[in-house]
Amino acid sequence: MTAYTYTHQVLGRELEAISGHYAFQKEGQLPYKGRQVYYYTGYSSVDTSCCGPGGCGFAFVIGYMVSWHLGRDASGAYVSEIEPLADSAERQDLTKLLMQQAHVQQVNFWTPAATKL
């Protein structure tokens, strides 16, 4: 699998979405198949939707860590080298693990739009 550059998120900063907002609250690392999986946990709040309020706790899986904190981008955010998780069986397995261990209702996976290393 190809490694990509990944710019780390700012923890605690609320970001607006089409029907509410969300924030990444915590970074985590999960040992899996002899490697470390990097992920965030956070919350989303649906509070500007015409259909009513809601929300959930979520995990956002970035991928396998290849090189951690290689440097910083122009804004000062850390940049790392990450190998995304593309295998559907691994995604299903990690979804179950994170729902149990991180107590979240939703698990999503990063799809790179970054430059290949």
C-alpha positions as a LaTeX table, in Angstrom:
\begin{tabular}{lrrr}
\hline
Residue & $x$ (\AA) & $y$ (\AA) & $z$ (\AA) \\
\hline
Met1 & 0.00 & 0.00 & 0.00 \\
Thr2 & 1.14 & 3.55 & $-0.68$ \\
Ala3 & 1.92 & 5.98 & 2.15 \\
Tyr4 & 0.50 & 9.51 & 2.12 \\
Thr5 & 1.22 & 12.71 & 3.98 \\
Tyr6 & $-1.39$ & 13.53 & 6.58 \\
Thr7 & $-1.82$ & 16.87 & 8.35 \\
His8 & $-3.05$ & 16.42 & 11.91 \\
Gln9 & $-6.32$ & 17.98 & 13.06 \\
Val10 & $-6.64$ & 20.62 & 15.78 \\
Leu11 & $-8.25$ & 19.02 & 18.82 \\
Gly12 & $-11.28$ & 20.74 & 20.36 \\
Arg13 & $-11.95$ & 23.11 & 17.45 \\
Glu14 & $-15.58$ & 23.01 & 16.34 \\
Leu15 & $-16.06$ & 22.72 & 12.59 \\
Glu16 & $-19.32$ & 23.60 & 10.88 \\
Ala17 & $-21.15$ & 21.06 & 8.76 \\
Ile18 & $-24.29$ & 21.30 & 6.64 \\
Ser19 & $-26.65$ & 20.52 & 9.53 \\
Gly20 & $-24.59$ & 21.22 & 12.63 \\
His21 & $-21.02$ & 20.96 & 13.82 \\
Tyr22 & $-18.38$ & 18.46 & 14.93 \\
Ala23 & $-15.05$ & 18.40 & 16.73 \\
Phe24 & $-12.13$ & 16.04 & 17.15 \\
Gln25 & $-11.54$ & 15.64 & 20.89 \\
Lys26 & $-8.80$ & 13.04 & 21.28 \\
Glu27 & $-6.08$ & 11.31 & 19.26 \\
Gly28 & $-5.55$ & 7.61 & 19.79 \\
Gln29 & $-3.37$ & 4.72 & 18.75 \\
Leu30 & $-4.61$ & 1.17 & 18.58 \\
Pro31 & $-2.30$ & $-1.84$ & 18.23 \\
Tyr32 & $-3.60$ & $-3.99$ & 15.37 \\
Lys33 & $-1.89$ & $-6.87$ & 13.55 \\
Gly34 & 1.56 & $-5.81$ & 14.75 \\
Arg35 & 1.12 & $-2.20$ & 13.65 \\
Gln36 & $-0.29$ & 1.00 & 15.15 \\
Val37 & $-3.55$ & 2.42 & 13.83 \\
Tyr38 & $-3.94$ & 6.18 & 14.27 \\
Tyr39 & $-7.43$ & 7.57 & 14.92 \\
Tyr40 & $-9.41$ & 10.40 & 16.48 \\
Thr41 & $-12.53$ & 10.37 & 18.59 \\
Gly42 & $-14.95$ & 13.24 & 18.64 \\
Tyr43 & $-18.57$ & 14.28 & 18.59 \\
Ser44 & $-21.06$ & 15.59 & 16.08 \\
Ser45 & $-24.14$ & 17.65 & 16.79 \\
Val46 & $-27.06$ & 18.09 & 14.43 \\
Asp47 & $-28.57$ & 21.35 & 15.60 \\
Thr48 & $-29.32$ & 23.34 & 12.44 \\
Ser49 & $-31.30$ & 20.74 & 10.51 \\
Cys50 & $-34.93$ & 21.16 & 9.52 \\
Cys51 & $-35.47$ & 17.50 & 10.49 \\
Gly52 & $-34.70$ & 17.89 & 14.20 \\
Pro53 & $-31.71$ & 17.63 & 16.53 \\
Gly54 & $-29.33$ & 14.72 & 17.06 \\
Gly55 & $-25.70$ & 13.76 & 17.29 \\
Cys56 & $-23.24$ & 11.02 & 18.09 \\
Gly57 & $-19.77$ & 10.15 & 19.24 \\
Phe58 & $-17.52$ & 9.04 & 16.41 \\
Ala59 & $-14.11$ & 7.63 & 15.61 \\
Phe60 & $-12.22$ & 8.74 & 12.51 \\
Val61 & $-9.55$ & 6.20 & 11.52 \\
Ile62 & $-6.65$ & 7.73 & 9.62 \\
Gly63 & $-4.64$ & 4.55 & 9.00 \\
Tyr64 & $-1.45$ & 2.74 & 9.87 \\
Met65 & 1.34 & 4.95 & 11.18 \\
Val66 & 4.44 & 4.79 & 9.00 \\
Ser67 & 6.41 & 7.85 & 10.19 \\
Trp68 & 5.13 & 9.95 & 13.07 \\
His69 & 5.45 & 13.76 & 13.19 \\
Leu70 & 7.83 & 14.17 & 10.25 \\
Gly71 & 7.54 & 17.93 & 10.50 \\
Arg72 & 5.02 & 20.76 & 10.46 \\
Asp73 & 3.08 & 22.48 & 7.69 \\
Ala74 & 2.94 & 26.25 & 7.10 \\
Ser75 & 0.24 & 26.66 & 9.80 \\
Gly76 & 2.28 & 24.75 & 12.38 \\
Ala77 & 0.21 & 21.53 & 12.30 \\
Tyr78 & 2.10 & 18.24 & 12.52 \\
Val79 & 2.50 & 16.17 & 9.36 \\
Ser80 & 2.92 & 12.39 & 9.44 \\
Glu81 & 3.23 & 9.57 & 6.94 \\
Ile82 & 0.17 & 7.30 & 6.98 \\
Glu83 & $-0.88$ & 4.17 & 5.12 \\
Pro84 & $-4.68$ & 4.24 & 4.69 \\
Leu85 & $-6.81$ & 1.21 & 5.51 \\
Ala86 & $-8.35$ & $-0.09$ & 2.30 \\
Asp87 & $-9.13$ & $-3.71$ & 3.23 \\
Ser88 & $-12.85$ & $-4.10$ & 4.00 \\
Ala89 & $-12.30$ & $-6.97$ & 6.49 \\
Glu90 & $-9.80$ & $-4.85$ & 8.45 \\
Arg91 & $-12.22$ & $-1.91$ & 8.39 \\
Gln92 & $-15.03$ & $-4.09$ & 9.74 \\
Asp93 & $-12.78$ & $-5.51$ & 12.46 \\
Leu94 & $-11.53$ & $-2.06$ & 13.51 \\
Thr95 & $-15.08$ & $-0.70$ & 13.50 \\
Lys96 & $-16.12$ & $-3.36$ & 16.03 \\
Leu97 & $-13.01$ & $-2.79$ & 18.17 \\
Leu98 & $-13.42$ & 0.99 & 18.27 \\
Met99 & $-17.14$ & 0.85 & 18.98 \\
Gln100 & $-16.37$ & $-1.34$ & 22.01 \\
Gln101 & $-13.19$ & 0.35 & 23.25 \\
Ala102 & $-13.86$ & 4.01 & 22.43 \\
His103 & $-17.63$ & 3.81 & 23.09 \\
Val104 & $-18.60$ & 5.55 & 19.85 \\
Gln105 & $-21.66$ & 5.08 & 17.67 \\
Gln106 & $-20.00$ & 5.66 & 14.30 \\
Val107 & $-16.62$ & 4.83 & 12.74 \\
Asn108 & $-15.37$ & 6.46 & 9.53 \\
Phe109 & $-12.16$ & 5.95 & 7.56 \\
Trp110 & $-9.89$ & 8.55 & 5.98 \\
Thr111 & $-9.60$ & 8.59 & 2.21 \\
Pro112 & $-6.43$ & 10.41 & 1.17 \\
Ala113 & $-6.52$ & 13.43 & $-1.05$ \\
Ala114 & $-2.93$ & 14.24 & $-0.10$ \\
Thr115 & 0.27 & 13.90 & $-2.04$ \\
Lys116 & 1.83 & 10.44 & $-2.21$ \\
Leu117 & 5.26 & 10.14 & $-0.62$ \\
\hline
\end{tabular}
